[in-house]
Amino acid sequence: MKQIFFTKKNSLLLNIVIGLVVILILIAIPTGYEDALIYQGTERAVGLVTEVDNSTVKTSGLIQSGEQSCKMRIQNGMFKGKEITGVNFLSGSLEKDKIYKVNDKAFVTISYNDDQEITSAVMSDHFRLDKEILLLAVFAVFLVIVAGKNGFQAIFSFAITVLTIWKVLVPTYLKGYSPVWVGILITTFLTVMIIFFVYGFDRRTVTASLGSLLGIMATCILGIVFTDMFKIHGAVMPDSESLLYSGFQDLNLTAIFMSSIFIGASGAMMDLSVDITSAIHEVVEKKPDISWKEAARSGMNVGRAAMGTMTTTLLLAYSGGYVTLLMVFMAQGTPIDHILNYKYVASEVLDTVVGSFGLVTVAPFTALTAGILLTKKEHSIKLLRLLKTEFWRKNKKTEEISGIPAKNPME
């Protein structure tokens, strides 16, 4: 039955169908925040800057404040082709401010009245969506060329992950559901789905998923315990305080921070569990009579080699965005003990070390699970063959006594 319905060709087709169905379901799910009041009675469009007026822009060193006025030609939407004047508000922040030049494209929010007369136009940022789509398309094509069908399925995993975070994880957090439990459920769904796209309907999917999830649970428990011990408040996350001042003062930012620890490390855990599962599967294929203990030992050897780089990968991933902060500390001559004791630095240490600890636990979990599950079938076949051979030998003796021919069960 499995050979008829789950051949490699049919398995790939089934994966594609399942991936498309899941993506369409996620797209159809409403977040509940689509009709924000601040965007009612507005039109979001792209404007081509044709003229700029910087007369009211005040410059003080690197800081610019005031307003930049730009004439634009609207490129799309209900006001397409119209010439309007947009305003670019400058707050004195290099991080948030932008200055437009002629021929730049700007994303603009146009307000209008009941007679569709434009009342104001605010330029929110440079228009980048076309470049982002181009970058994603080039990445997708390159991934398929290099990885073949696996790259094609990786695109489904990527799309499902993005949609799940945006359409399920973020709205449920905003609605006040338990961040830890929601994070566990979402991570479990993504882990099983992503690994399914790697192996399909196979025991390796169960093996790698169990190994990853056991590591994620260990990370979750450690994250909760040490966040409390470190006395870390969730407000250390970027822009988290803005949520409290936007009408979401009841949100548990600390619980959201706890969930972010194991969610952030789950990708590396999946990677390691798939590596170990694939390695043990190859060993079992080449040596079907291997014991589960030997198979698990081989998996641990693979895990030890991978852990040496995986933990460093997490360190670089978490600390890469904090280079400028480290530069500030060094420029000010801040002692290292003071640096490590700061709340926002301690939160990054917690993220990195707990995530790495969970990653270390994935290796033995996956090796043990794979050793048991991936060798079970081979031992069952071997045992069945021994029983059939013994049964045939007994029948052979009966034939010698009774003269009735005995049929070999192995034929």
C-alpha positions in Angstrom: 0.0 0.0 0.0 2.8 2.4 0.9 4.6 1.7 -2.3 1.5 2.5 -4.4 0.4 5.8 -2.7 3.8 7.1 -1.4 6.2 6.7 -4.2 8.8 9.5 -4.5 6.9 11.2 -7.3 3.6 11.0 -5.5 5.2 12.0 -2.2 6.5 15.2 -3.7 3.1 15.9 -5.3 1.4 15.3 -2.0 3.9 17.6 -0.2 3.2 20.4 -2.7 -0.6 20.0 -2.3 -0.4 20.0 1.5 1.9 23.0 1.4 -0.4 25.0 -0.9 -3.5 24.1 1.3 -1.7 25.2 4.5 -0.5 28.5 2.9 -4.0 29.3 1.5 -5.6 28.6 5.0 -3.0 30.9 6.7 -3.6 33.6 4.1 -7.4 33.4 4.7 -7.1 33.6 8.5 -8.0 37.1 9.7 -5.7 38.7 12.2 -8.5 40.9 13.7 -6.4 44.0 13.2 -6.9 44.7 9.5 -9.2 47.7 9.9 -7.1 50.0 12.1 -8.7 53.3 12.8 -5.7 55.3 11.8 -5.8 54.0 8.3 -9.6 54.4 7.7 -10.3 57.1 5.1 -6.8 56.9 3.7 -5.2 55.6 0.6 -1.7 54.1 0.7 0.2 54.6 -2.6 3.6 55.0 -4.2 4.7 58.5 -5.2 7.6 59.5 -7.5 9.4 62.6 -6.1 9.6 65.3 -8.7 10.7 68.3 -6.6 11.9 68.8 -3.0 11.8 71.8 -0.7 14.3 71.7 2.3 13.8 75.3 3.4 12.2 74.3 6.7 14.7 71.6 7.5 17.0 72.5 10.4 20.4 70.9 10.6 22.5 70.6 13.7 25.5 68.4 13.2 24.2 65.0 12.3 20.7 65.8 13.5 18.0 67.1 11.2 14.5 68.3 12.3 11.6 70.1 10.9 9.7 69.2 7.7 10.7 68.3 4.2 8.1 69.2 1.5 8.1 67.1 -1.7 6.0 67.3 -4.9 5.1 63.8 -6.1 3.4 62.1 -9.0 1.2 59.2 -7.6 2.0 55.9 -9.4 -0.9 53.7 -8.3 -4.3 53.6 -6.6 -7.3 55.8 -6.8 -5.2 59.0 -7.2 -2.9 57.5 -9.9 -1.4 60.2 -12.1 -2.2 63.1 -9.8 0.5 65.6 -8.7 0.4 66.2 -4.9 2.6 67.7 -2.2 3.7 65.3 0.5 5.2 66.1 3.9 8.2 64.3 5.4 8.4 64.9 9.2 11.9 64.8 10.7 12.2 63.9 14.4 15.9 64.3 14.8 16.5 60.5 14.9 19.0 59.0 12.4 17.4 55.6 13.0 13.9 56.7 11.9 14.4 59.8 9.7 14.9 59.8 5.9 15.6 62.5 3.3 14.2 62.3 -0.2 15.7 63.3 -3.4 14.3 63.9 -6.9 13.4 60.6 -8.6 13.1 58.7 -5.3 10.0 56.6 -4.8 8.2 57.2 -1.5 5.4 55.2 0.3 2.8 57.8 1.1 -0.4 57.7 3.1 -3.0 60.0 1.5 -6.0 61.3 3.6 -9.1 62.4 1.8 -12.7 63.6 2.5 -16.0 62.3 1.4 -15.7 64.1 -1.9 -12.3 62.3 -2.5 -10.5 65.6 -2.1 -7.0 65.1 -0.7 -6.6 66.7 2.7 -3.0 65.6 3.5 -0.2 63.3 2.3 2.4 62.0 4.7 5.5 60.3 3.4 6.2 57.3 5.6 9.4 55.9 4.0 11.3 55.1 0.8 9.4 52.5 -1.3 11.3 49.2 -1.2 8.7 46.5 -1.8 9.7 46.1 -5.4 13.3 45.4 -4.4 12.3 43.1 -1.6 10.1 41.0 -4.0 13.0 40.9 -6.5 15.4 39.7 -3.8 13.0 37.0 -2.7 12.5 35.9 -6.2 16.2 35.6 -6.9 16.7 33.7 -3.7 13.8 31.3 -4.5 15.2 30.6 -8.0 18.7 30.1 -6.7 17.5 27.8 -4.0 15.6 25.6 -6.4 18.6 25.5 -8.8 21.0 24.4 -6.1 18.8 22.2 -3.9 16.3 20.9 -6.5 13.0 19.6 -5.1 14.3 20.1 -1.6 14.8 23.7 -2.3 11.3 23.9 -3.7 9.9 22.4 -0.5 12.1 24.8 1.5 10.2 27.7 -0.1 6.9 26.2 1.3 8.5 26.0 4.7 9.7 29.6 4.5 6.3 30.9 3.4 4.4 28.8 6.1 6.8 30.1 8.8 6.3 33.7 7.9 2.6 33.4 7.6 2.2 31.5 10.8 4.2 34.1 12.8 2.3 37.0 11.2 -1.2 35.5 11.1 -1.3 33.4 14.2 1.6 34.1 16.6 1.5 37.9 16.7 -2.3 38.3 16.8 -2.7 35.8 19.7 0.1 37.6 21.6 -1.7 40.9 21.1 -5.0 39.4 22.3 -3.4 38.4 25.6 -3.1 34.6 25.2 -0.4 32.9 27.2 2.8 33.6 25.2 4.6 30.5 26.5 1.8 28.1 25.6 1.1 29.8 22.3 4.8 29.7 21.5 5.0 26.0 22.3 2.0 25.2 20.1 3.3 27.3 17.2 6.8 26.0 17.4 5.5 22.4 17.5 3.4 23.0 14.4 6.3 24.6 12.5 8.8 21.9 13.6 6.6 19.1 12.4 5.6 20.9 9.2 9.1 21.9 8.2 10.6 18.5 8.9 7.7 16.9 7.0 8.7 18.8 4.0 12.2 17.3 4.3 11.2 13.6 4.8 7.5 13.3 4.0 5.5 10.5 5.5 8.4 8.7 7.1 9.6 7.6 10.5 12.5 10.1 10.1 9.9 12.9 10.4 8.7 11.5 13.7 12.3 11.0 14.9 13.6 14.4 14.0 10.5 16.1 15.3 10.7 14.4 18.6 14.4 15.2 19.0 13.7 18.9 18.2 10.7 19.2 20.4 12.4 17.6 23.4 15.3 20.2 23.0 12.7 23.0 22.6 11.0 21.9 25.8 14.3 21.9 27.7 15.0 25.4 26.4 11.6 26.6 27.4 11.9 25.3 31.0 15.4 26.8 31.4 14.3 30.1 29.8 11.4 30.5 32.3 13.6 29.6 35.3 16.6 31.8 34.5 14.5 34.7 33.3 13.1 34.8 36.8 16.4 34.3 38.4 18.1 37.0 36.3 15.1 39.3 37.1 14.8 40.2 33.4 11.8 42.3 32.4 10.4 41.8 28.9 10.8 45.6 28.2 14.4 44.8 27.2 13.0 43.8 23.8 13.2 46.5 21.1 10.0 48.6 20.8 8.2 46.6 23.5 7.4 49.6 25.6 5.6 51.2 22.6 3.0 48.4 22.9 2.2 49.3 26.5 1.6 52.9 25.5 -0.5 51.9 22.5 -3.4 50.5 24.5 -1.8 47.1 25.3 -0.8 47.7 28.8 -2.0 44.3 30.0 0.5 42.4 27.9 2.9 40.2 29.8 6.2 41.3 28.1 8.3 39.0 30.3 6.4 35.9 29.2 6.8 37.1 25.6 10.5 37.4 26.2 10.5 33.9 27.6 8.8 32.5 24.6 11.2 34.3 22.3 14.1 32.3 23.8 13.0 28.9 22.6 11.4 30.2 19.4 14.6 31.8 18.4 16.6 28.7 19.0 14.1 26.2 17.4 15.5 26.7 13.9 19.0 25.5 14.9 17.5 22.6 16.8 15.6 21.5 13.8 18.8 21.7 11.7 20.8 19.6 14.2 18.0 17.0 14.6 17.6 16.5 10.9 21.4 16.1 10.5 21.6 13.4 13.2 18.5 11.6 11.9 19.8 11.6 8.3 23.2 10.3 9.5 21.6 7.4 11.5 19.3 6.6 8.6 22.2 6.2 6.3 24.1 4.0 8.8 21.0 1.8 9.2 20.6 1.6 5.4 24.2 0.5 5.0 24.2 -1.9 8.0 20.6 -3.1 8.6 21.6 -5.4 11.4 23.1 -2.6 13.6 21.8 -2.4 17.1 19.9 0.6 18.4 22.7 1.3 20.8 25.3 1.4 18.1 23.1 3.6 15.9 22.5 6.0 18.8 26.2 6.1 19.4 26.9 7.0 15.8 24.3 9.7 16.0 25.9 11.2 19.1 29.3 11.3 17.3 27.6 13.3 14.5 26.0 15.5 17.1 29.2 16.2 18.9 30.8 17.4 15.7 27.9 19.6 14.8 27.5 21.1 18.3 30.9 22.7 18.1 29.7 25.0 15.4 26.0 25.3 16.2 26.5 26.9 19.6 28.8 29.5 18.0 26.2 30.0 15.2 23.7 31.0 17.9 26.2 33.3 19.5 26.9 35.1 16.3 23.3 35.3 15.3 22.3 36.9 18.6 25.3 39.2 19.0 25.6 40.4 15.4 23.1 43.1 15.9 24.8 44.4 19.0 28.2 45.4 17.6 27.5 49.1 17.9 26.5 48.6 21.6 29.7 46.8 22.3 31.6 49.7 20.6 29.9 52.2 22.8 30.9 50.2 25.9 34.5 50.0 24.8 34.6 53.7 23.7 33.4 54.7 27.2 35.9 52.3 28.9 33.1 50.4 30.7 34.5 47.5 32.8 33.6 44.0 31.6 31.9 43.1 34.8 29.6 46.1 34.6 28.8 45.3 30.9 27.8 41.7 31.7 25.7 42.9 34.6 23.5 45.3 32.6 20.0 44.1 32.1 19.9 44.2 28.3 23.3 42.5 28.1 22.3 39.8 30.6 19.2 39.2 28.5 21.3 38.5 25.5 23.6 36.2 27.6 20.4 34.4 28.7 19.2 34.1 25.1 22.5 32.7 23.9 23.4 30.3 26.7 19.9 28.9 27.3 19.4 28.5 23.5 22.8 26.7 23.3 22.0 24.5 26.2 18.8 23.4 24.5 20.8 22.8 21.4 23.2 20.5 23.3 20.2 18.5 24.6 18.9 17.9 21.0 21.9 15.6 20.1 21.3 12.9 22.7 17.5 13.2 22.4 17.6 12.8 18.6 20.3 10.1 18.7 18.4 8.0 21.2 15.0 8.5 19.4 16.5 7.7 16.0 18.4 4.7 17.4 15.1 3.2 18.7 12.8 4.1 15.9 15.0 3.8 12.8 16.4 0.3 13.7 13.1 -1.2 15.0 11.9 -2.3 11.5 15.2 -4.0 10.6 15.2 -6.0 13.9 11.6 -7.0 13.4 12.4 -8.3 9.9 15.4 -10.2 11.2 13.3 -11.7 14.0 10.5 -12.7 11.6 13.0 -14.4 9.3 14.5 -16.4 12.2 11.0 -17.5 13.3 10.1 -18.5 9.8 13.3 -20.4 9.4 12.8 -22.2 12.6 9.2 -23.0 11.6 10.4 -24.5 8.3 12.9 -26.7 10.1 10.2 -28.1 12.3 8.0 -28.8 9.2 11.0 -30.5 7.6 11.2 -32.9 10.5 7.4 -33.5 10.2 7.9 -34.3 6.5 10.6 -36.9 7.3 8.2 -38.5 9.7 4.8 -38.2 7.9 6.0 -38.1 4.3 4.0 -34.8 3.6 6.1 -32.2 1.7 6.9 -29.1 3.7 6.8 -25.6 2.1 9.6 -23.2 2.7 8.1 -20.1 4.3 10.9 -17.9 3.0 9.9 -18.6 -0.7 
